[in-house]
Amino acid sequence: MEIEKDMTIEDLVEDYPFAEEFLRVKGIKCIRCGEPIWGTIEDACKEKGFTDEQIDQIIIEINQELEKNKNQNNEQNNQHTRRIETSRLKRD
């Protein structure tokens, strides 16, 4: 896992922009959502009344989203590379 519950909200949304929407859906507003939160993911979750078990589940889910985003980005990069290679072949 790359995202931990002691990560700050600021670092989270800066490093992983998709997390902004993920948190909003969970009922946790963040900096860009209009309700500034300073502190960790765990702090923000506790302020919203989440239990330790729920927080652990949120961390699991957000890391799953991170992996899904990485896989999508890898596929997009692979498609881009194939288009470039095809284009080069056509020119030669």
mmCIF file as gemmi writes it, N, C-alpha and C atoms, coordinates in Angstrom:
data_model
loop_
_atom_site.group_PDB
_atom_site.id
_atom_site.type_symbol
_atom_site.label_atom_id
_atom_site.label_alt_id
_atom_site.label_comp_id
_atom_site.label_asym_id
_atom_site.label_entity_id
_atom_site.label_seq_id
_atom_site.pdbx_PDB_ins_code
_atom_site.Cartn_x
_atom_site.Cartn_y
_atom_site.Cartn_z
_atom_site.occupancy
_atom_site.B_iso_or_equiv
_atom_site.pdbx_formal_charge
_atom_site.auth_seq_id
_atom_site.auth_asym_id
_atom_site.pdbx_PDB_model_num
ATOM 1 N N . MET Axp A 1 ? 0.841 -1.191 0 1 0 ? 1 A 1
ATOM 2 C CA . MET Axp A 1 ? 0 0 0 1 0 ? 1 A 1
ATOM 3 C C . MET Axp A 1 ? 0.876 1.242 0 1 0 ? 1 A 1
ATOM 4 N N . GLU Axp A 2 ? 0.435 2.228 -0.715 1 0 ? 2 A 1
ATOM 5 C CA . GLU Axp A 2 ? 1.193 3.476 -0.772 1 0 ? 2 A 1
ATOM 6 C C . GLU Axp A 2 ? 0.55 4.561 0.077 1 0 ? 2 A 1
ATOM 7 N N . ILE Axp A 3 ? -0.757 4.485 0.27 1 0 ? 3 A 1
ATOM 8 C CA . ILE Axp A 3 ? -1.464 5.496 1.044 1 0 ? 3 A 1
ATOM 9 C C . ILE Axp A 3 ? -1.73 4.938 2.425 1 0 ? 3 A 1
ATOM 10 N N . GLU Axp A 4 ? -1.329 5.685 3.431 1 0 ? 4 A 1
ATOM 11 C CA . GLU Axp A 4 ? -1.512 5.275 4.825 1 0 ? 4 A 1
ATOM 12 C C . GLU Axp A 4 ? -2.414 6.275 5.532 1 0 ? 4 A 1
ATOM 13 N N . LYS Axp A 5 ? -3.017 5.853 6.638 1 0 ? 5 A 1
ATOM 14 C CA . LYS Axp A 5 ? -3.955 6.733 7.33 1 0 ? 5 A 1
ATOM 15 C C . LYS Axp A 5 ? -3.278 7.916 8.005 1 0 ? 5 A 1
ATOM 16 N N . ASP Axp A 6 ? -1.961 7.861 8.194 1 0 ? 6 A 1
ATOM 17 C CA . ASP Axp A 6 ? -1.267 8.997 8.799 1 0 ? 6 A 1
ATOM 18 C C . ASP Axp A 6 ? -0.762 10.006 7.756 1 0 ? 6 A 1
ATOM 19 N N . MET Axp A 7 ? -1.12 9.782 6.492 1 0 ? 7 A 1
ATOM 20 C CA . MET Axp A 7 ? -0.771 10.723 5.419 1 0 ? 7 A 1
ATOM 21 C C . MET Axp A 7 ? -1.653 11.968 5.548 1 0 ? 7 A 1
ATOM 22 N N . THR Axp A 8 ? -1.08 13.135 5.316 1 0 ? 8 A 1
ATOM 23 C CA . THR Axp A 8 ? -1.888 14.349 5.412 1 0 ? 8 A 1
ATOM 24 C C . THR Axp A 8 ? -2.823 14.454 4.214 1 0 ? 8 A 1
ATOM 25 N N . ILE Axp A 9 ? -3.944 15.088 4.439 1 0 ? 9 A 1
ATOM 26 C CA . ILE Axp A 9 ? -4.913 15.314 3.377 1 0 ? 9 A 1
ATOM 27 C C . ILE Axp A 9 ? -4.259 16.111 2.246 1 0 ? 9 A 1
ATOM 28 N N . GLU Axp A 10 ? -3.482 17.116 2.606 1 0 ? 10 A 1
ATOM 29 C CA . GLU Axp A 10 ? -2.817 17.949 1.604 1 0 ? 10 A 1
ATOM 30 C C . GLU Axp A 10 ? -1.922 17.117 0.691 1 0 ? 10 A 1
ATOM 31 N N . ASP Axp A 11 ? -1.099 16.253 1.294 1 0 ? 11 A 1
ATOM 32 C CA . ASP Axp A 11 ? -0.211 15.404 0.497 1 0 ? 11 A 1
ATOM 33 C C . ASP Axp A 11 ? -1.009 14.418 -0.349 1 0 ? 11 A 1
ATOM 34 N N . LEU Axp A 12 ? -2.064 13.883 0.238 1 0 ? 12 A 1
ATOM 35 C CA . LEU Axp A 12 ? -2.889 12.922 -0.479 1 0 ? 12 A 1
ATOM 36 C C . LEU Axp A 12 ? -3.45 13.504 -1.769 1 0 ? 12 A 1
ATOM 37 N N . VAL Axp A 13 ? -4.129 14.653 -1.667 1 0 ? 13 A 1
ATOM 38 C CA . VAL Axp A 13 ? -4.77 15.204 -2.868 1 0 ? 13 A 1
ATOM 39 C C . VAL Axp A 13 ? -3.751 15.797 -3.84 1 0 ? 13 A 1
ATOM 40 N N . GLU Axp A 14 ? -2.598 16.197 -3.327 1 0 ? 14 A 1
ATOM 41 C CA . GLU Axp A 14 ? -1.554 16.689 -4.223 1 0 ? 14 A 1
ATOM 42 C C . GLU Axp A 14 ? -0.92 15.543 -5.001 1 0 ? 14 A 1
ATOM 43 N N . ASP Axp A 15 ? -0.619 14.445 -4.308 1 0 ? 15 A 1
ATOM 44 C CA . ASP Axp A 15 ? 0.036 13.303 -4.946 1 0 ? 15 A 1
ATOM 45 C C . ASP Axp A 15 ? -0.93 12.442 -5.758 1 0 ? 15 A 1
ATOM 46 N N . TYR Axp A 16 ? -2.18 12.378 -5.304 1 0 ? 16 A 1
ATOM 47 C CA . TYR Axp A 16 ? -3.176 11.506 -5.926 1 0 ? 16 A 1
ATOM 48 C C . TYR Axp A 16 ? -4.477 12.279 -6.124 1 0 ? 16 A 1
ATOM 49 N N . PRO Axp A 17 ? -4.563 13.075 -7.172 1 0 ? 17 A 1
ATOM 50 C CA . PRO Axp A 17 ? -5.745 13.925 -7.378 1 0 ? 17 A 1
ATOM 51 C C . PRO Axp A 17 ? -7.078 13.18 -7.375 1 0 ? 17 A 1
ATOM 52 N N . PHE Axp A 18 ? -7.084 11.916 -7.795 1 0 ? 18 A 1
ATOM 53 C CA . PHE Axp A 18 ? -8.327 11.143 -7.78 1 0 ? 18 A 1
ATOM 54 C C . PHE Axp A 18 ? -8.907 11.014 -6.376 1 0 ? 18 A 1
ATOM 55 N N . ALA Axp A 19 ? -8.049 11.154 -5.359 1 0 ? 19 A 1
ATOM 56 C CA . ALA Axp A 19 ? -8.475 10.969 -3.969 1 0 ? 19 A 1
ATOM 57 C C . ALA Axp A 19 ? -9.486 12.018 -3.531 1 0 ? 19 A 1
ATOM 58 N N . GLU Axp A 20 ? -9.442 13.18 -4.16 1 0 ? 20 A 1
ATOM 59 C CA . GLU Axp A 20 ? -10.392 14.245 -3.824 1 0 ? 20 A 1
ATOM 60 C C . GLU Axp A 20 ? -11.829 13.757 -3.983 1 0 ? 20 A 1
ATOM 61 N N . GLU Axp A 21 ? -12.137 13.165 -5.117 1 0 ? 21 A 1
ATOM 62 C CA . GLU Axp A 21 ? -13.486 12.647 -5.378 1 0 ? 21 A 1
ATOM 63 C C . GLU Axp A 21 ? -13.789 11.46 -4.467 1 0 ? 21 A 1
ATOM 64 N N . PHE Axp A 22 ? -12.813 10.599 -4.265 1 0 ? 22 A 1
ATOM 65 C CA . PHE Axp A 22 ? -12.989 9.443 -3.396 1 0 ? 22 A 1
ATOM 66 C C . PHE Axp A 22 ? -13.402 9.891 -2 1 0 ? 22 A 1
ATOM 67 N N . LEU Axp A 23 ? -12.689 10.87 -1.451 1 0 ? 23 A 1
ATOM 68 C CA . LEU Axp A 23 ? -13.01 11.371 -0.11 1 0 ? 23 A 1
ATOM 69 C C . LEU Axp A 23 ? -14.382 12.034 -0.073 1 0 ? 23 A 1
ATOM 70 N N . ARG Axp A 24 ? -14.692 12.789 -1.11 1 0 ? 24 A 1
ATOM 71 C CA . ARG Axp A 24 ? -15.982 13.48 -1.153 1 0 ? 24 A 1
ATOM 72 C C . ARG Axp A 24 ? -17.133 12.482 -1.11 1 0 ? 24 A 1
ATOM 73 N N . VAL Axp A 25 ? -17.005 11.407 -1.855 1 0 ? 25 A 1
ATOM 74 C CA . VAL Axp A 25 ? -18.038 10.37 -1.875 1 0 ? 25 A 1
ATOM 75 C C . VAL Axp A 25 ? -18.192 9.732 -0.492 1 0 ? 25 A 1
ATOM 76 N N . LYS Axp A 26 ? -17.106 9.63 0.23 1 0 ? 26 A 1
ATOM 77 C CA . LYS Axp A 26 ? -17.139 9.057 1.581 1 0 ? 26 A 1
ATOM 78 C C . LYS Axp A 26 ? -17.649 10.058 2.627 1 0 ? 26 A 1
ATOM 79 N N . GLY Axp A 27 ? -17.902 11.293 2.193 1 0 ? 27 A 1
ATOM 80 C CA . GLY Axp A 27 ? -18.394 12.302 3.125 1 0 ? 27 A 1
ATOM 81 C C . GLY Axp A 27 ? -17.306 13.11 3.79 1 0 ? 27 A 1
ATOM 82 N N . ILE Axp A 28 ? -16.102 12.996 3.26 1 0 ? 28 A 1
ATOM 83 C CA . ILE Axp A 28 ? -14.964 13.724 3.816 1 0 ? 28 A 1
ATOM 84 C C . ILE Axp A 28 ? -14.547 14.781 2.815 1 0 ? 28 A 1
ATOM 85 N N . LYS Axp A 29 ? -14.849 16.009 3.14 1 0 ? 29 A 1
ATOM 86 C CA . LYS Axp A 29 ? -14.464 17.092 2.237 1 0 ? 29 A 1
ATOM 87 C C . LYS Axp A 29 ? -12.99 17.396 2.447 1 0 ? 29 A 1
ATOM 88 N N . CYS Axp A 30 ? -12.378 17.92 1.408 1 0 ? 30 A 1
ATOM 89 C CA . CYS Axp A 30 ? -10.956 18.222 1.501 1 0 ? 30 A 1
ATOM 90 C C . CYS Axp A 30 ? -10.682 19.615 0.947 1 0 ? 30 A 1
ATOM 91 N N . ILE Axp A 31 ? -9.447 19.979 0.918 1 0 ? 31 A 1
ATOM 92 C CA . ILE Axp A 31 ? -9.015 21.321 0.552 1 0 ? 31 A 1
ATOM 93 C C . ILE Axp A 31 ? -9.701 21.838 -0.705 1 0 ? 31 A 1
ATOM 94 N N . ARG Axp A 32 ? -9.623 21.089 -1.764 1 0 ? 32 A 1
ATOM 95 C CA . ARG Axp A 32 ? -10.172 21.542 -3.042 1 0 ? 32 A 1
ATOM 96 C C . ARG Axp A 32 ? -11.687 21.457 -3.087 1 0 ? 32 A 1
ATOM 97 N N . CYS Axp A 33 ? -12.269 20.766 -2.116 1 0 ? 33 A 1
ATOM 98 C CA . CYS Axp A 33 ? -13.725 20.587 -2.101 1 0 ? 33 A 1
ATOM 99 C C . CYS Axp A 33 ? -14.423 21.746 -1.394 1 0 ? 33 A 1
ATOM 100 N N . GLY Axp A 34 ? -13.678 22.677 -0.847 1 0 ? 34 A 1
ATOM 101 C CA . GLY Axp A 34 ? -14.289 23.843 -0.237 1 0 ? 34 A 1
ATOM 102 C C . GLY Axp A 34 ? -14.292 23.856 1.275 1 0 ? 34 A 1
ATOM 103 N N . GLU Axp A 35 ? -13.929 22.773 1.915 1 0 ? 35 A 1
ATOM 104 C CA . GLU Axp A 35 ? -13.868 22.728 3.372 1 0 ? 35 A 1
ATOM 105 C C . GLU Axp A 35 ? -12.435 22.381 3.752 1 0 ? 35 A 1
ATOM 106 N N . PRO Axp A 36 ? -11.636 23.392 4.06 1 0 ? 36 A 1
ATOM 107 C CA . PRO Axp A 36 ? -10.225 23.094 4.323 1 0 ? 36 A 1
ATOM 108 C C . PRO Axp A 36 ? -10.049 22.179 5.524 1 0 ? 36 A 1
ATOM 109 N N . ILE Axp A 37 ? -9.283 21.142 5.324 1 0 ? 37 A 1
ATOM 110 C CA . ILE Axp A 37 ? -8.967 20.208 6.395 1 0 ? 37 A 1
ATOM 111 C C . ILE Axp A 37 ? -7.457 20.134 6.499 1 0 ? 37 A 1
ATOM 112 N N . TRP Axp A 38 ? -6.959 20.326 7.682 1 0 ? 38 A 1
ATOM 113 C CA . TRP Axp A 38 ? -5.535 20.203 7.927 1 0 ? 38 A 1
ATOM 114 C C . TRP Axp A 38 ? -5.364 19.023 8.86 1 0 ? 38 A 1
ATOM 115 N N . GLY Axp A 39 ? -4.536 18.113 8.482 1 0 ? 39 A 1
ATOM 116 C CA . GLY Axp A 39 ? -4.315 16.929 9.306 1 0 ? 39 A 1
ATOM 117 C C . GLY Axp A 39 ? -4.25 15.694 8.436 1 0 ? 39 A 1
ATOM 118 N N . THR Axp A 40 ? -4.365 14.563 9.082 1 0 ? 40 A 1
ATOM 119 C CA . THR Axp A 40 ? -4.217 13.29 8.399 1 0 ? 40 A 1
ATOM 120 C C . THR Axp A 40 ? -5.561 12.752 7.909 1 0 ? 40 A 1
ATOM 121 N N . ILE Axp A 41 ? -5.473 11.729 7.097 1 0 ? 41 A 1
ATOM 122 C CA . ILE Axp A 41 ? -6.684 11.045 6.643 1 0 ? 41 A 1
ATOM 123 C C . ILE Axp A 41 ? -7.432 10.512 7.862 1 0 ? 41 A 1
ATOM 124 N N . GLU Axp A 42 ? -6.705 9.933 8.783 1 0 ? 42 A 1
ATOM 125 C CA . GLU Axp A 42 ? -7.328 9.389 9.998 1 0 ? 42 A 1
ATOM 126 C C . GLU Axp A 42 ? -8.034 10.484 10.792 1 0 ? 42 A 1
ATOM 127 N N . ASP Axp A 43 ? -7.383 11.644 10.948 1 0 ? 43 A 1
ATOM 128 C CA . ASP Axp A 43 ? -8.012 12.765 11.658 1 0 ? 43 A 1
ATOM 129 C C . ASP Axp A 43 ? -9.323 13.167 11.001 1 0 ? 43 A 1
ATOM 130 N N . ALA Axp A 44 ? -9.292 13.288 9.674 1 0 ? 44 A 1
ATOM 131 C CA . ALA Axp A 44 ? -10.48 13.71 8.931 1 0 ? 44 A 1
ATOM 132 C C . ALA Axp A 44 ? -11.605 12.689 9.08 1 0 ? 44 A 1
ATOM 133 N N . CYS Axp A 45 ? -11.253 11.42 9.035 1 0 ? 45 A 1
ATOM 134 C CA . CYS Axp A 45 ? -12.259 10.361 9.185 1 0 ? 45 A 1
ATOM 135 C C . CYS Axp A 45 ? -12.862 10.374 10.59 1 0 ? 45 A 1
ATOM 136 N N . LYS Axp A 46 ? -12.011 10.54 11.591 1 0 ? 46 A 1
ATOM 137 C CA . LYS Axp A 46 ? -12.514 10.557 12.974 1 0 ? 46 A 1
ATOM 138 C C . LYS Axp A 46 ? -13.429 11.754 13.212 1 0 ? 46 A 1
ATOM 139 N N . GLU Axp A 47 ? -13.098 12.899 12.596 1 0 ? 47 A 1
ATOM 140 C CA . GLU Axp A 47 ? -13.957 14.079 12.719 1 0 ? 47 A 1
ATOM 141 C C . GLU Axp A 47 ? -15.352 13.81 12.162 1 0 ? 47 A 1
ATOM 142 N N . LYS Axp A 48 ? -15.425 12.918 11.189 1 0 ? 48 A 1
ATOM 143 C CA . LYS Axp A 48 ? -16.711 12.571 10.563 1 0 ? 48 A 1
ATOM 144 C C . LYS Axp A 48 ? -17.365 11.374 11.235 1 0 ? 48 A 1
ATOM 145 N N . GLY Axp A 49 ? -16.755 10.857 12.299 1 0 ? 49 A 1
ATOM 146 C CA . GLY Axp A 49 ? -17.374 9.79 13.074 1 0 ? 49 A 1
ATOM 147 C C . GLY Axp A 49 ? -17.081 8.373 12.616 1 0 ? 49 A 1
ATOM 148 N N . PHE Axp A 50 ? -16.085 8.192 11.759 1 0 ? 50 A 1
ATOM 149 C CA . PHE Axp A 50 ? -15.741 6.848 11.309 1 0 ? 50 A 1
ATOM 150 C C . PHE Axp A 50 ? -15.026 6.084 12.425 1 0 ? 50 A 1
ATOM 151 N N . THR Axp A 51 ? -15.302 4.778 12.521 1 0 ? 51 A 1
ATOM 152 C CA . THR Axp A 51 ? -14.616 3.916 13.482 1 0 ? 51 A 1
ATOM 153 C C . THR Axp A 51 ? -13.241 3.548 12.934 1 0 ? 51 A 1
ATOM 154 N N . ASP Axp A 52 ? -12.404 2.976 13.798 1 0 ? 52 A 1
ATOM 155 C CA . ASP Axp A 52 ? -11.076 2.535 13.352 1 0 ? 52 A 1
ATOM 156 C C . ASP Axp A 52 ? -11.196 1.498 12.235 1 0 ? 52 A 1
ATOM 157 N N . GLU Axp A 53 ? -12.162 0.602 12.352 1 0 ? 53 A 1
ATOM 158 C CA . GLU Axp A 53 ? -12.362 -0.419 11.319 1 0 ? 53 A 1
ATOM 159 C C . GLU Axp A 53 ? -12.789 0.223 9.997 1 0 ? 53 A 1
ATOM 160 N N . GLN Axp A 54 ? -13.666 1.211 10.066 1 0 ? 54 A 1
ATOM 161 C CA . GLN Axp A 54 ? -14.096 1.905 8.852 1 0 ? 54 A 1
ATOM 162 C C . GLN Axp A 54 ? -12.938 2.668 8.216 1 0 ? 54 A 1
ATOM 163 N N . ILE Axp A 55 ? -12.102 3.257 9.042 1 0 ? 55 A 1
ATOM 164 C CA . ILE Axp A 55 ? -10.932 3.979 8.525 1 0 ? 55 A 1
ATOM 165 C C . ILE Axp A 55 ? -9.994 3.007 7.817 1 0 ? 55 A 1
ATOM 166 N N . ASP Axp A 56 ? -9.758 1.854 8.436 1 0 ? 56 A 1
ATOM 167 C CA . ASP Axp A 56 ? -8.909 0.843 7.796 1 0 ? 56 A 1
ATOM 168 C C . ASP Axp A 56 ? -9.493 0.427 6.446 1 0 ? 56 A 1
ATOM 169 N N . GLN Axp A 57 ? -10.816 0.28 6.376 1 0 ? 57 A 1
ATOM 170 C CA . GLN Axp A 57 ? -11.461 -0.098 5.126 1 0 ? 57 A 1
ATOM 171 C C . GLN Axp A 57 ? -11.316 1.009 4.082 1 0 ? 57 A 1
ATOM 172 N N . ILE Axp A 58 ? -11.435 2.256 4.492 1 0 ? 58 A 1
ATOM 173 C CA . ILE Axp A 58 ? -11.261 3.383 3.577 1 0 ? 58 A 1
ATOM 174 C C . ILE Axp A 58 ? -9.847 3.366 2.995 1 0 ? 58 A 1
ATOM 175 N N . ILE Axp A 59 ? -8.857 3.088 3.838 1 0 ? 59 A 1
ATOM 176 C CA . ILE Axp A 59 ? -7.465 3.038 3.368 1 0 ? 59 A 1
ATOM 177 C C . ILE Axp A 59 ? -7.286 1.902 2.361 1 0 ? 59 A 1
ATOM 178 N N . ILE Axp A 60 ? -7.899 0.752 2.632 1 0 ? 60 A 1
ATOM 179 C CA . ILE Axp A 60 ? -7.833 -0.365 1.682 1 0 ? 60 A 1
ATOM 180 C C . ILE Axp A 60 ? -8.46 0.048 0.355 1 0 ? 60 A 1
ATOM 181 N N . GLU Axp A 61 ? -9.634 0.655 0.415 1 0 ? 61 A 1
ATOM 182 C CA . GLU Axp A 61 ? -10.35 1.038 -0.804 1 0 ? 61 A 1
ATOM 183 C C . GLU Axp A 61 ? -9.609 2.109 -1.602 1 0 ? 61 A 1
ATOM 184 N N . ILE Axp A 62 ? -9.043 3.086 -0.913 1 0 ? 62 A 1
ATOM 185 C CA . ILE Axp A 62 ? -8.348 4.155 -1.646 1 0 ? 62 A 1
ATOM 186 C C . ILE Axp A 62 ? -7.073 3.605 -2.3 1 0 ? 62 A 1
ATOM 187 N N . ASN Axp A 63 ? -6.432 2.628 -1.669 1 0 ? 63 A 1
ATOM 188 C CA . ASN Axp A 63 ? -5.275 1.992 -2.292 1 0 ? 63 A 1
ATOM 189 C C . ASN Axp A 63 ? -5.692 1.137 -3.485 1 0 ? 63 A 1
ATOM 190 N N . GLN Axp A 64 ? -6.867 0.531 -3.426 1 0 ? 64 A 1
ATOM 191 C CA . GLN Axp A 64 ? -7.39 -0.198 -4.578 1 0 ? 64 A 1
ATOM 192 C C . GLN Axp A 64 ? -7.65 0.766 -5.741 1 0 ? 64 A 1
ATOM 193 N N . GLU Axp A 65 ? -8.2 1.933 -5.425 1 0 ? 65 A 1
ATOM 194 C CA . GLU Axp A 65 ? -8.416 2.952 -6.458 1 0 ? 65 A 1
ATOM 195 C C . GLU Axp A 65 ? -7.085 3.412 -7.04 1 0 ? 65 A 1
ATOM 196 N N . LEU Axp A 66 ? -6.088 3.556 -6.201 1 0 ? 66 A 1
ATOM 197 C CA . LEU Axp A 66 ? -4.757 3.94 -6.659 1 0 ? 66 A 1
ATOM 198 C C . LEU Axp A 66 ? -4.227 2.912 -7.659 1 0 ? 66 A 1
ATOM 199 N N . GLU Axp A 67 ? -4.344 1.638 -7.343 1 0 ? 67 A 1
ATOM 200 C CA . GLU Axp A 67 ? -3.883 0.584 -8.251 1 0 ? 67 A 1
ATOM 201 C C . GLU Axp A 67 ? -4.66 0.62 -9.561 1 0 ? 67 A 1
ATOM 202 N N . LYS Axp A 68 ? -5.97 0.825 -9.464 1 0 ? 68 A 1
ATOM 203 C CA . LYS Axp A 68 ? -6.794 0.891 -10.674 1 0 ? 68 A 1
ATOM 204 C C . LYS Axp A 68 ? -6.348 2.06 -11.546 1 0 ? 68 A 1
ATOM 205 N N . ASN Axp A 69 ? -6.081 3.212 -10.929 1 0 ? 69 A 1
ATOM 206 C CA . ASN Axp A 69 ? -5.612 4.382 -11.68 1 0 ? 69 A 1
ATOM 207 C C . ASN Axp A 69 ? -4.26 4.115 -12.321 1 0 ? 69 A 1
ATOM 208 N N . LYS Axp A 70 ? -3.372 3.44 -11.605 1 0 ? 70 A 1
ATOM 209 C CA . LYS Axp A 70 ? -2.057 3.112 -12.17 1 0 ? 70 A 1
ATOM 210 C C . LYS Axp A 70 ? -2.207 2.203 -13.38 1 0 ? 70 A 1
ATOM 211 N N . ASN Axp A 71 ? -3.077 1.199 -13.254 1 0 ? 71 A 1
ATOM 212 C CA . ASN Axp A 71 ? -3.286 0.266 -14.364 1 0 ? 71 A 1
ATOM 213 C C . ASN Axp A 71 ? -3.868 0.984 -15.574 1 0 ? 71 A 1
ATOM 214 N N . GLN Axp A 72 ? -4.811 1.89 -15.347 1 0 ? 72 A 1
ATOM 215 C CA . GLN Axp A 72 ? -5.39 2.654 -16.45 1 0 ? 72 A 1
ATOM 216 C C . GLN Axp A 72 ? -4.335 3.531 -17.11 1 0 ? 72 A 1
ATOM 217 N N . ASN Axp A 73 ? -3.508 4.18 -16.301 1 0 ? 73 A 1
ATOM 218 C CA . ASN Axp A 73 ? -2.447 5.029 -16.85 1 0 ? 73 A 1
ATOM 219 C C . ASN Axp A 73 ? -1.438 4.205 -17.641 1 0 ? 73 A 1
ATOM 220 N N . ASN Axp A 74 ? -1.097 3.011 -17.14 1 0 ? 74 A 1
ATOM 221 C CA . ASN Axp A 74 ? -0.17 2.142 -17.86 1 0 ? 74 A 1
ATOM 222 C C . ASN Axp A 74 ? -0.747 1.739 -19.206 1 0 ? 74 A 1
ATOM 223 N N . GLU Axp A 75 ? -2.039 1.402 -19.228 1 0 ? 75 A 1
ATOM 224 C CA . GLU Axp A 75 ? -2.68 1.009 -20.487 1 0 ? 75 A 1
ATOM 225 C C . GLU Axp A 75 ? -2.698 2.18 -21.471 1 0 ? 75 A 1
ATOM 226 N N . GLN Axp A 76 ? -2.986 3.374 -20.97 1 0 ? 76 A 1
ATOM 227 C CA . GLN Axp A 76 ? -2.985 4.558 -21.834 1 0 ? 76 A 1
ATOM 228 C C . GLN Axp A 76 ? -1.592 4.804 -22.394 1 0 ? 76 A 1
ATOM 229 N N . ASN Axp A 77 ? -0.578 4.66 -21.562 1 0 ? 77 A 1
ATOM 230 C CA . ASN Axp A 77 ? 0.8 4.843 -22.021 1 0 ? 77 A 1
ATOM 231 C C . ASN Axp A 77 ? 1.17 3.797 -23.064 1 0 ? 77 A 1
ATOM 232 N N . ASN Axp A 78 ? 0.724 2.553 -22.854 1 0 ? 78 A 1
ATOM 233 C CA . ASN Axp A 78 ? 1.004 1.49 -23.825 1 0 ? 78 A 1
ATOM 234 C C . ASN Axp A 78 ? 0.331 1.795 -25.157 1 0 ? 78 A 1
ATOM 235 N N . GLN Axp A 79 ? -0.898 2.265 -25.124 1 0 ? 79 A 1
ATOM 236 C CA . GLN Axp A 79 ? -1.604 2.611 -26.362 1 0 ? 79 A 1
ATOM 237 C C . GLN Axp A 79 ? -0.892 3.749 -27.082 1 0 ? 79 A 1
ATOM 238 N N . HIS Axp A 80 ? -0.45 4.746 -26.331 1 0 ? 80 A 1
ATOM 239 C CA . HIS Axp A 80 ? 0.265 5.876 -26.921 1 0 ? 80 A 1
ATOM 240 C C . HIS Axp A 80 ? 1.558 5.392 -27.586 1 0 ? 80 A 1
ATOM 241 N N . THR Axp A 81 ? 2.286 4.524 -26.901 1 0 ? 81 A 1
ATOM 242 C CA . THR Axp A 81 ? 3.534 3.988 -27.448 1 0 ? 81 A 1
ATOM 243 C C . THR Axp A 81 ? 3.267 3.211 -28.731 1 0 ? 81 A 1
ATOM 244 N N . ARG Axp A 82 ? 2.2 2.398 -28.754 1 0 ? 82 A 1
ATOM 245 C CA . ARG Axp A 82 ? 1.87 1.637 -29.962 1 0 ? 82 A 1
ATOM 246 C C . ARG Axp A 82 ? 1.529 2.573 -31.123 1 0 ? 82 A 1
ATOM 247 N N . ARG Axp A 83 ? 0.814 3.676 -30.851 1 0 ? 83 A 1
ATOM 248 C CA . ARG Axp A 83 ? 0.478 4.633 -31.915 1 0 ? 83 A 1
ATOM 249 C C . ARG Axp A 83 ? 1.739 5.275 -32.472 1 0 ? 83 A 1
ATOM 250 N N . ILE Axp A 84 ? 2.665 5.62 -31.602 1 0 ? 84 A 1
ATOM 251 C CA . ILE Axp A 84 ? 3.926 6.224 -32.052 1 0 ? 84 A 1
ATOM 252 C C . ILE Axp A 84 ? 4.7 5.227 -32.912 1 0 ? 84 A 1
ATOM 253 N N . GLU Axp A 85 ? 4.782 3.991 -32.458 1 0 ? 85 A 1
ATOM 254 C CA . GLU Axp A 85 ? 5.515 2.975 -33.213 1 0 ? 85 A 1
ATOM 255 C C . GLU Axp A 85 ? 4.858 2.729 -34.566 1 0 ? 85 A 1
ATOM 256 N N . THR Axp A 86 ? 3.549 2.671 -34.592 1 0 ? 86 A 1
ATOM 257 C CA . THR Axp A 86 ? 2.815 2.488 -35.852 1 0 ? 86 A 1
ATOM 258 C C . THR Axp A 86 ? 3.074 3.651 -36.789 1 0 ? 86 A 1
ATOM 259 N N . SER Axp A 87 ? 3.058 4.84 -36.25 1 0 ? 87 A 1
ATOM 260 C CA . SER Axp A 87 ? 3.299 6.025 -37.05 1 0 ? 87 A 1
ATOM 261 C C . SER Axp A 87 ? 4.706 6.01 -37.636 1 0 ? 87 A 1
ATOM 262 N N . ARG Axp A 88 ? 5.668 5.598 -36.871 1 0 ? 88 A 1
ATOM 263 C CA . ARG Axp A 88 ? 7.046 5.522 -37.364 1 0 ? 88 A 1
ATOM 264 C C . ARG Axp A 88 ? 7.18 4.48 -38.472 1 0 ? 88 A 1
ATOM 265 N N . LEU Axp A 89 ? 6.511 3.35 -38.273 1 0 ? 89 A 1
ATOM 266 C CA . LEU Axp A 89 ? 6.56 2.298 -39.293 1 0 ? 89 A 1
ATOM 267 C C . LEU Axp A 89 ? 5.972 2.769 -40.614 1 0 ? 89 A 1
ATOM 268 N N . LYS Axp A 90 ? 4.898 3.528 -40.539 1 0 ? 90 A 1
ATOM 269 C CA . LYS Axp A 90 ? 4.25 4.039 -41.75 1 0 ? 90 A 1
ATOM 270 C C . LYS Axp A 90 ? 5.148 5.018 -42.493 1 0 ? 90 A 1
ATOM 271 N N . ARG Axp A 91 ? 5.931 5.797 -41.739 1 0 ? 91 A 1
ATOM 272 C CA . ARG Axp A 91 ? 6.832 6.765 -42.375 1 0 ? 91 A 1
ATOM 273 C C . ARG Axp A 91 ? 7.998 6.076 -43.041 1 0 ? 91 A 1
ATOM 274 N N . ASP Axp A 92 ? 8.441 4.96 -42.467 1 0 ? 92 A 1
ATOM 275 C CA . ASP Axp A 92 ? 9.624 4.263 -43.002 1 0 ? 92 A 1
ATOM 276 C C . ASP Axp A 92 ? 9.228 3.438 -44.149 1 0 ? 92 A 1
